[in-house]
Amino acid sequence: MTEDEAWEAGRGVWKFNADRALAQDEVQIVNTKGTVLAVATITGISKYSDRYALQGELLRGDERVGKPTVTPHRSRNSVAYF
């Protein structure tokens, strides 16, 4: 999966806390093993009924991609906010 594909799949449409997401600067899309697949800045959100999608700028080639996330996520959700 490319960074672009990971970003498109991971950014939404999901149920999440919009205020919490907007309070963060960036998001990491990680797989279930905790490997970072994509990193993006958060610029906003789009609402779809009771769900949301992140808007942002993908940071292609970020050095964290392909490495374990430094912040373990206990959720099954593929999005971790930082």
KEMAR-493907 format. One record per atom (N, C-alpha, C): residue in three letters; x, y, z. Coordinates in steps of 0.02 Angstrom, whole numbers, plus 32768, in hexadecimal, padded with zeros to 4 digits. Each point is the difference from the previous one (the first is absolute). Last residue first. Example, Ala and Ser with C-alpha at 12.3 -4.5 7.8 and 13.67 -1.06 7.14 Angstrom:
2
ser82827F908162/ser802A803B8003/ser7FD980378025/ala800F7EE27FFC/ala7FD3803B8000/ala802D803C8000/
***
This chain:
82
phe7FAB828F8354/phe803A80188025/phe8000804B8003/tyr7F5A7F0E7FC7/tyr800A80487FFD/tyr803C8014802A/ala7FA97F1A7F71/ala801980178040/ala8010804A7FFA/val7F6F7F297F76/val801580468004/val8019800F8046/ser7F957F317FAD/ser804080097FDD/ser801C80478004/asn7F617F6480AF/asn7FFC80347FCE/asn8045800B7FE2/arg7FCF7F7380BA/arg80027FDD7FC0/arg7FFC80327FC7/ser806C803E80F6/ser7FC27FFA7FDA/ser800A7FD57FC2/arg80A8804E809E/arg7FDC7FC6801B/arg7FBF7FF37FDA/his80FC80717FC4/his7FB8800E8002/his7FDC7FC08015/pro81078076801A/pro7FD67FC67FF4/pro7FB680138004/thr80D680927FBC/thr7FC88003802E/thr7FD37FC47FF4/val80BD80237F7C/val801D800B8042/val7FC980048036/thr80017F6F7F11/thr7FEA803F801E/thr801E80078045/pro807F7F727F41/pro7FCD7FFA8035/pro7FEC8045801A/lys80547FF77F04/lys801C7FF28042/lys7FC87FF78032/gly7FDE803F7F1A/gly80237FC07FFE/gly801E7FEC8042/val7FD881007FDE/val7FDD7FCD7FD8/val802B7FC07FFD/arg804A80D08064/arg7FDE7FD1802D/arg7FDC7FC87FDB/glu807380BF7F96/glu802F7FCE801A/glu7FE07FCC802E/asp7F8480817F30/asp8011800E8046/asp802A7FC7801B/gly7F99801C7F1D/gly80477FF4800E/gly801580108047/arg7F2580757FB5/arg801F7FC97FDB/arg804A7FFC8010/leu7F2B80688074/leu8047800F8003/leu80267FC67FE0/leu7EF980687FE6/leu802A7FC68008/leu804A80147FFF/glu7F2880948049/glu80347FFD7FCE/glu802E7FC5800F/gly7EEC8029803C/gly804580108013/gly802F7FFB7FC5/gln7EFA7FC28079/gln801E80247FC8/gln804780118016/leu7F467F388057/leu80348033800A/leu801280217FBE/ala7F0D7F948045/ala803E7FF17FDB/ala80318039800E/tyr7F0E7F91807F/tyr802D80357FE9/tyr80397FE47FD5/arg7EEA7FC98065/arg80467FEC7FF8/arg8028803A7FE3/asp7F0C7FEB801C/asp801D7FFD8043/asp80497FEC7FFF/ser7FA7806B7F2A/ser7FCE7FE7802E/ser801E80008046/tyr80AB80487F7D/tyr7FD67FD47FD8/tyr7FCF7FDF802F/lys80C580D97FF9/lys7FCD7FD98023/lys7FD57FDA7FCD/ser810D8062800C/ser7FC180027FDA/ser7FCF7FD38025/ile80ED8092804F/ile7FDA7FC37FFB/ile7FC3800C7FD3/gly810E806F8026/gly7FB88005800B/gly7FE07FBC7FFE/thr80ED80267FF2/thr7FEB80447FEF/thr7FB5800A800B/ile80E57F5A8045/ile7FB780058002/ile7FED80497FF2/thr80DD7F647FAF/thr7FEA8037802B/thr7FB480017FFD/ala808B7F197FD9/ala7FE2803B7FE1/ala7FF480368034/val80767EF77FC0/val7FFD80378030/val7FE4803C7FDB/ala800E7EDB7FE5/ala7FFC80447FE4/ala7FFD80328039/leu80277F188028/leu7FF67FFA7FB8/leu7FFF80447FDE/val80647F8280F0/val7FE6803D7FE2/val7FFC7FF77FB4/thr7FED7F3B80BF/thr802D801E7FCF/thr7FDF803C7FE0/gly7FA17F5E80A4/gly801D803D801A/gly803380217FD2/lys7F697F3B7FE3/lys803F7FEE8020/lys8024803D801C/thr7F34800F7F83/thr7FF27FDF803F/thr803F7FE98025/asn801780D47F5D/asn7FDF7FBF7FF8/asn7FF77FE08045/val800381117FC9/val80297FC68012/val7FD97FC07FF4/ile800F811E7FD5/ile7FD87FC67FED/ile802D7FC3800D/gln800580FF806F/gln80257FC87FE3/gln7FCD7FCA7FF0/val7FF5811D8024/val7FE57FBD800A/val802F7FCE7FE0/glu800381168066/glu800A7FCE7FCC/glu7FE27FBD8014/asp7FE580CB8081/asp8023801B7FC6/asp80057FCE7FC7/gln7F37801880C6/gln80417FE37FF2/gln801E80207FC1/ala7F2280288058/ala802F801B8031/ala80477FE87FF4/leu7F407FB37F83/leu801380447FEC/leu803280208030/ala7FA77F278031/ala80287FFE7FC2/ala801980457FED/arg7F6B7FEE80B5/arg80427FE38011/arg802D7FFF7FC3/asp7F2280447FE1/asp802680328026/asp80457FE78012/ala7F6A7F6A7F95/ala801780357FD3/ala802A80348025/asn7FD57EF98030/asn7FF5803E8022/asn801F80397FD7/phe7FA57F1C7F89/phe80358016802D/phe7FEE8043801E/lys7FB17F347F41/lys7FE68022803B/lys803D8011802B/trp80187FEE7EF1/trp7FFE7FDB803F/trp7FD980278034/val805D7FEE7EE9/val7FCD801F802B/val7FF57FD4803D/gly80E580407FB7/gly7FB88000800D/gly7FDC7FD77FCC/arg80F48016801C/arg7FE880418015/arg7FB58003800D/gly80897F3E7FAC/gly8001800C8048/gly7FE080418017/ala80197FB57F16/ala7FDB7FCD8025/ala7FF98013804A/glu807F808D7F72/glu7FBB7FFF7FE9/glu7FD67FCE8027/trp80E88007802D/trp7FDF803F8015/trp7FB780007FEB/ala80857F4D7FB7/ala7FF67FFC8048/ala7FDC803E801A/glu80417FFE7F1E/glu7FCA7FD0800B/glu7FF07FFA804B/asp80B880857FC3/asp7FC2801F7FE8/asp7FC47FD2800D/glu80D87FAE802E/glu7FEC80328031/glu7FBE80217FEC/thr801E7F0B7FA3/thr8027803E7FFD/thr7FEA80308037/met7FFA7EEB7FF8/met7FD6803B8000/met802D803E8000/
***
